[in-house]
Amino acid sequence: MHQCQESGEELEEVTGMVCQETDLKDGQMREVTVGEQTVLLVCTQGQYSAVGSHCSHYNAPLIKGALVGYRVRCPFHGACFNVRTGDIEDYPGLDSLPTYKVKHVCKSLKLTKRVKEMCRMVPDIKHTILLIGGGPASQVCAETLRQNCYQGRIIMVTKDTLPPFDKPKLSKAMNLDSSSILLRPSDFYQQYGIEVWTQKEVVSVNPADKSVKLSNGTLQQYDQLLISTGCRARPLNCPGWDLKGVKLLQSYEDAKEIHSSCVGQKAVVIGASFIGMEVASYLSDKAASVAVVGTSTYPYERSLGPEIGKMSMQMLEEQNVKFYMNDRATEIKGENGKSLSHSDFFCAVLQKSITKISVFSGVIPNSDFLAGSELEVDPMKAVIVDKFMRTNIPDIFSAGDVTAFPLTIRGDQRVNIGHWQMSQAQGRVAALNMLKKPTKIESVPFFWTVLLGKSIRYTGYGEGYTEIIFKGKVEERKFLAFYIKDEVVVAAASLMFDPAVAHVAELMTTGQILTKAQAQADDLSWLQM
């Protein structure tokens, strides 16, 4: 490999200078300190570039990430940045990285992330894009429109009391102040002319008139429409599910109420998948006791496999969380048939006294309001879109958890994926196609879950896998798992094995086929770890 040369190219966003000896080779990164700030120095294709050293999402150190070509992928949650421009190219996150010209002169640096340049609304432009839903897809769609010189009216309608917020945090840290989880401060939307209508609900869509009806009876016209209403928690199908004290986690207020009602009390979590397990983990040192009810033998059994599920269960059992698996709630009884009691409450499955129940038993796409609109949905009620996030009706797009879309890494198999990262990616693609800039959704799924401060990372799409190949030892809680289908790696998961999953995601993004033989090999140098 040849030595890198200094780049004389002027970067569009130059906010400081970096000094460093030019001894990196192609494909190498180094974190350097300039004043009180660290910078990521990268050598690609014989040229140096310098960008902010921490991911704009949760501030993870990018030096521990995966560098493939001109992209560095965050080792924690999978966000990707172009090391030449600093621009965010895959999600999660909203902001790009600051960029610096490489020189042998040092100056102080202050920026850790960079908001891409955006235009503002021009009142004389009579064109409206309406975004239904206040989640990550709508947020990125709105910002992408402004970043690409759309100067018409943007309206975001959400049932939530808050403007877009970091929803994955609700199950991991349930007692946060609302201001700490907002994706953008309120003045951001005012500055860029993005209207956010909170506590409003669209109840019907009329494509013929290009209008929507709100719950208060008013009509709103649109020129282009984004449906990004997400999913809602599936209620329990048993007597007593609607008693006071039985909570579904759907909103910021739900999280706060679950926290306050469970502190010092006996709590039961019904559902042993990702959200339920995160809530049980959070409550393990706050509630008097925590019990988890699940229908499988182990948590995550279908998605991550029994080995990882068993390990996760053991982690929580060490914190005195009790599990009741291979079972389900058949009835919830309360005091006078109205609410849960501190002494008399009885759950048929658990045969013990409990006080609070939180339910996490799957999700349902929020598409009921589309009845009669002729928008095409699949049997699970997810809105069907193509690779451009277009529905079957012109000028109506859809993005996020509510959609069923063609997944590139599975040969365009139509799937519904409820990942924060994928929702943001789809919001960007929808915006670009609204602006007649043809762009396909090509992102590789990437998600994470946190138990007791430990993060399991996952990339790919493992549905239908027939075998799992492990590197490391699950029982030691340090492993890399490859999910195999038809002799090919279709997904990977890890714990304490960074940045392996980030590397797998980048290799999948470039279209590489990872074989079972590669996964079986003792030599994992192909992962560039």
ZAVEX-88213 format. One record per residue (C-alpha): x, y, z. Coordinates in pm, whole numbers, padded with zeros to 5 digits, always signed. Example, Ala and Ser with C-alpha at 12.3 -4.5 7.8 and 13.67 -1.06 7.14 Angstrom:
2
+01230-00450+00780 +01367-00106+00714 
# end
This chain:
529
+00000+00000+00000 +00134+00344-00092 +00180+00640+00136 -00090+00904+00141 -00028+01249-00002 -00161+01570+00142 -00485+01682-00015 -00484+02030-00157 -00857+02014-00222 -01055+02289-00055 -01349+02146+00141 -01675+02336+00131 -01710+02347+00510 -01369+02447+00645 -01389+02536+01013 -01037+02474+01137 -00695+02328+01059 -00535+02000+01149 -00166+01924+01185 -00033+01570+01155 +00256+01381+01004 +00155+01232+00670 +00237+00868+00739 -00101+00696+00707 -00161+00432+00440 -00474+00386+00232 -00769+00270+00440 -00622+00386+00770 -00757+00631+01026 -00600+00812+01317 -00750+01027+01590 -00545+01341+01649 -00579+01620+01903 -00581+01984+01807 -00615+02214+02104 -00895+02064+02312 -01068+01895+02019 -01006+01556+01857 -01019+01510+01480 -01039+01195+01267 -00761+01192+01008 -00833+00951+00721 -00635+00834+00420 -00837+00722+00116 -00731+00689-00247 -00398+00854-00177 -00544+01165-00017 -00593+01284+00340 -00917+01418+00477 -01006+01531+00826 -01349+01526+00989 -01502+01539+01335 -01401+01235+01536 -01734+01153+01705 -02062+01033+01562 -02329+01304+01557 -02588+01056+01688 -02471+00955+02039 -02111+01081+02023 -01945+00740+01969 -01573+00749+01871 -01550+00692+01498 -01189+00571+01527 -01341+00245+01653 -01574+00222+01353 -01548+00065+01010 -01382+00249+00721 -01478+00113+00379 -01396+00331+00079 -01498+00689+00151 -01739+00598+00433 -01684+00549+00801 -01960+00366+00989 -02021+00425+01360 -01940+00111+01564 -02231+00161+01804 -02546+00230+01602 -02441+00221+01238 -02456+00585+01122 -02236+00645+00815 -02041+00954+00712 -01853+01049+00398 -01498+01122+00512 -01441+01366+00225 -01748+01586+00279 -01847+01497+00635 -02205+01445+00517 -02422+01186+00689 -02506+00915+00434 -02686+00661+00650 -02854+00678+00983 -02937+00712+01277 -02865+01076+01351 -02942+01405+01181 -02623+01608+01163 -02311+01578+00951 -01949+01599+01065 -01740+01917+01055 -01463+01901+00794 -01112+02045+00800 -00838+02113+00547 -00527+01913+00626 -00233+02147+00688 +00080+02156+00897 -00067+02450+01085 -00270+02409+01404 -00563+02621+01510 -00832+02569+01772 -01138+02368+01674 -01481+02400+01830 -01739+02207+01627 -01826+01844+01699 -02110+01819+01444 -02252+02023+01160 -02606+02104+01046 -02617+02090+00668 -02706+02415+00495 -03080+02457+00451 -03301+02702+00269 -03609+02868+00413 -03970+02892+00304 -04070+03155+00048 -04431+03263+00117 -04505+03331-00251 -04446+02965-00343 -04788+02799-00338 -04687+02438-00286 -04741+02229+00028 -04583+01903+00139 -04774+01745+00426 -04604+01494+00655 -04837+01275+00860 -04652+01155+01168 -04390+01313+01391 -04126+01042+01395 -03779+01002+01243 -03899+00957+00885 -04091+01286+00886 -03805+01468+01059 -03544+01361+00805 -03785+01415+00516 -03846+01775+00625 -03477+01849+00670 -03382+01684+00340 -03639+01895+00157 -03489+02214+00298 -03133+02090+00232 -03228+02047-00133 -03372+02394-00185 -03742+02317-00142 -03895+02652-00045 -04260+02560-00028 -04467+02498+00281 -04386+02196+00503 -04643+02083+00760 -04577+01797+01003 -04883+01661+01186 -04834+01446+01497 -05057+01306+01770 -04772+01344+02019 -04753+01628+02266 -04389+01680+02167 -04223+01763+01837 -04003+01478+01702 -03807+01312+01982 -03563+01025+02033 -03818+00747+02084 -03570+00457+02128 -03467+00615+02457 -03814+00570+02607 -03759+00203+02692 -03396+00250+02798 -03423+00555+03026 -03787+00612+03110 -03761+00914+03339 -03589+01162+03109 -03682+01528+03087 -03862+01593+02760 -03616+01862+02652 -03329+01610+02663 -03484+01381+02401 -03601+01634+02141 -03434+01579+01804 -03432+01954+01742 -03518+02254+01961 -03840+02437+01879 -03661+02738+01731 -03502+02508+01469 -03841+02450+01307 -03921+02821+01319 -03586+02909+01165 -03637+02683+00865 -04010+02729+00819 -04120+02378+00920 -04465+02381+01078 -04509+02117+01349 -04870+02060+01454 -04867+01862+01778 -05167+01686+01935 -05345+01668+01601 -05455+01354+01420 -05534+01285+01056 -05846+01066+01038 -05884+01028+00660 -05711+01096+00329 -05884+01199+00006 -05635+01155-00281 -05883+01282-00541 -05903+01623-00372 -05548+01606-00235 -05675+01675+00114 -05673+01519+00459 -05930+01550+00735 -05821+01614+01093 -05994+01486+01404 -06132+01834+01471 -06311+01827+01136 -06085+02068+00950 -05943+01992+00606 -05585+02051+00493 -05484+02053+00127 -05152+01914+00006 -04955+01888-00317 -04746+01595-00197 -04804+01373+00103 -04585+01155+00325 -04745+00886+00540 -04508+00811+00826 -04744+00724+01110 -04539+00433+01246 -04689+00150+01447 -04874+00119+01775 -04842-00139+02050 -05072-00436+02012 -05311-00454+02312 -05347-00776+02506 -05629-00998+02390 -05745-01106+02732 -05997-00989+02992 -05867-00703+03202 -05620-00561+02951 -05790-00219+02980 -05773-00193+03359 -05612+00111+03514 -05252+00018+03588 -05202-00180+03266 -04987+00037+03039 -04876+00026+02679 -04552+00210+02603 -04625+00439+02310 -04555+00796+02415 -04325+01006+02632 -04606+01034+02887 -04645+00653+02894 -04276+00612+02978 -04292+00865+03258 -04604+00702+03402 -04458+00351+03387 -04152+00477+03571 -04344+00660+03845 -04599+00384+03900 -04342+00103+03916 -04081+00254+04147 -04091+00053+04469 -04381-00160+04340 -04417-00509+04192 -04404-00487+03814 -04485-00732+03538 -04373-00696+03177 -04580-00893+02926 -04369-00951+02617 -04005-01068+02606 -03879-00904+02289 -03661-00596+02259 -03883-00327+02413 -04009-00549+02694 -03660-00665+02785 -03525-00309+02787 -03804-00199+03019 -03741-00496+03249 -03372-00404+03252 -03451-00043+03336 -03691-00136+03617 -03467-00407+03764 -03310-00171+04019 -03615+00050+04069 -03921-00173+04116 -03968-00393+04423 -03974-00690+04185 -03991-00744+03810 -04141-01042+03627 -04138-01100+03251 -04397-01314+03070 -04306-01446+02724 -04455-01692+02478 -04123-01842+02364 -03865-02046+02556 -03618-01757+02560 -03634-01384+02483 -03545-01288+02123 -03556-01656+02030 -03701-01604+01686 -03484-01307+01590 -03149-01363+01764 -03169-01733+01845 -03195-01934+02170 -02830-01895+02271 -02840-01515+02282 -03189-01525+02429 -03076-01751+02711 -02776-01529+02784 -02996-01218+02793 -03239-01389+03028 -02954-01487+03259 -02825-01129+03264 -03159-01006+03398 -03207-01302+03631 -02883-01197+03800 -03066-00874+03879 -03356-01073+04032 -03587-01040+03731 -03810-01350+03717 -03915-01506+03387 -04232-01697+03304 -04170-01830+02956 -04366-02055+02719 -04679-01897+02859 -04915-01605+02813 -05149-01387+03015 -05502-01527+03009 -05669-01279+03242 -05593-00969+03444 -05808-00908+03747 -05831-00586+03942 -06003-00432+04240 -06378-00404+04180 -06311-00477+03815 -06169-00127+03760 -05802-00108+03848 -05504-00303+03974 -05478-00333+04349 -05169-00331+04567 -05284-00650+04736 -05565-00821+04551 -05439-00810+04192 -05413-01154+04036 -05267-01262+03704 -05368-01612+03596 -05029-01687+03447 -04812-01579+03735 -05021-01695+04029 -04883-01420+04249 -04961-01069+04370 -04846-00787+04143 -04925-00419+04120 -04832-00285+03775 -04827-00442+03431 -04654-00310+03121 -04749-00470+02790 -04511-00513+02492 -04676-00775+02275 -04599-00666+01920 -04707-00379+01699 -04974-00284+01445 -04911-00040+01155 -05101+00286+01201 -05285+00276+00869 -05650+00251+00975 -05714+00612+00874 -05635+00520+00513 -05953+00312+00476 -06139+00420+00164 -05840+00602+00015 -05746+00318-00223 -05390+00322-00094 -05253-00029-00117 -05164-00208+00208 -05038-00561+00271 -05217-00828+00480 -05057-00685+00796 -05191-00337+00705 -04847-00195+00623 -04846+00061+00339 -04688-00087+00026 -04419+00125-00143 -04160+00075-00415 -03786+00143-00383 -03854+00514-00432 -04095+00515-00133 -04386+00579-00369 -04729+00434-00296 -04970+00323-00567 -05119+00675-00578 -04923+00961-00742 -04777+01224-00506 -04833+01006-00199 -04521+00859-00040 -04473+00655+00274 -04175+00592+00502 -04087+00435+00835 -04238+00155+01042 -04576+00181+00867 -04432+00069+00532 -04367-00258+00352 -04078-00196+00112 -03836-00390-00115 -03517-00479+00077 -03214-00472-00150 -03002-00723+00041 -03282-00980+00018 -03340-00949-00356 -03610-00684-00312 -03821-00905-00089 -04101-00690+00052 -04050-00648+00426 -04168-00438+00718 -03879-00331+00943 -03927-00124+01256 -03577+00022+01291 -03506+00386+01374 -03217+00393+01127 -03428+00257+00842 -03706+00508+00908 -03461+00797+00880 -03311+00656+00561 -03657+00616+00406 -03752+00971+00501 -03451+01100+00309 -03528+00887+00003 -03893+00999+00005 -03790+01366+00014 -03546+01332-00275 -03805+01158-00490 -04065+01422-00406 -03815+01668-00558 -03776+01455-00872 -03427+01342-00774 -03461+00966-00835 -03313+00780-00539 -03368+00421-00428 -03376+00289-00072 -03059+00080-00047 -02984+00093+00326 -02883-00218+00518 -03087-00264+00839 -02896-00187+01159 -03029-00179+01513 -02921-00216+01873 -03070-00305+02208 -02933-00223+02554 -02954-00444+02864 -02792-00334+03189 -02557-00104+03000 -02449-00369+02749 -02537-00323+02381 -02623-00602+02139 -02579-00479+01782 -02743-00634+01476 -02730-00581+01101 -02892-00747+00801 -03221-00933+00778 -03216-01278+00932 -03571-01398+00878 -03565-01763+00778 -03206-01826+00889 -03124-02196+00936 -02795-02181+01124 -02594-01953+01353 -02213-01954+01352 -02056-01804+01664 -01717-01646+01715 -01620-01594+02078 -01841-01739+02351 -02198-01639+02421 -02173-01763+02781 -01880-01523+02834 -02091-01241+02690 -01842-01158+02419 -01935-01291+02076 -02004-01236+01709 -02292-01433+01553 -02341-01494+01181 -02690-01593+01065 -02683-01829+00767 -02945-01897+00501 -02872-02082+00176 -02497-02086+00251 -02488-01704+00278 -02455-01468+00576 -02787-01280+00591 -02735-01106+00927 -02488-01062+01212 -02514-00976+01581 -02252-00904+01844 -02182-00816+02203 -01845-00666+02304 -01711-00742+01955 -01697-00396+01795 -01667-00293+01519 -01749-00630+01359 -02119-00566+01296 -02042-00222+01152 -01796-00387+00911 -02052-00648+00808 -02305-00373+00742 -02060-00184+00521 -01968-00497+00327 -02337-00571+00271 -02389-00210+00160 -02126-00251-00111 -02310-00558-00240 -02059-00817-00124 -02192-01168-00067 -02058-01304+00261 -02044-01682+00253 -02090-01945+00519 -01731-02054+00455 -01606-01706+00541 -01807-01709+00863 -01670-02052+00956 -01308-01958+00896 -01080-01899+01192 -00926-01608+01005 -01164-01312+01008 -00923-01070+00843 -01186-01019+00573 -01373-00814+00833 -01076-00572+00850 -01095-00570+01227 
# end
